[in-house]
């Protein structure tokens, strides 16, 4: 069982993506970094849905969705910084083929911390949970 299992009861997709990132961290760091980025992107989409904020109708990028959360004072500085690091890492993995095992391993911990943070702020308010497509 992986470290992301704690998310399974509320966010099965995040749990599965986190587990894939964890499983690939040593055998295929590039894929791990991409999965970590996917995890962070989905987490941001959940946050927007939970807080009733529509995704941008124009230029609906991960970066702009993060900006919306910041604009609405919904991201602590450390979470914003973590999202930035993971977003840049995923871009490097996707577009430049970054395959740095140490970077993948270090940022896997940040990805895990994002999951812990999400569970702490949203599981206590289950009526706010909404499905997103």
QUIGIJO-V856182 format. One line per field, one symbol per residue. ss: DSSP state (H for helix, E for strand, L for the rest). Layout:
ss=???
This chain:
ss=LLLLHHHLLLLHHHHHHHHHHHHHLLLLHHHHHHHHHHHHHHHHHHHHHHLLLLLLLLLLLHHHHHHHHHHLLLLLHHHHHHHHHHHHHHHHHHHLLLLLHHHHHHHHHHHHHHHHHHHHHHHHHHHHLLLLL
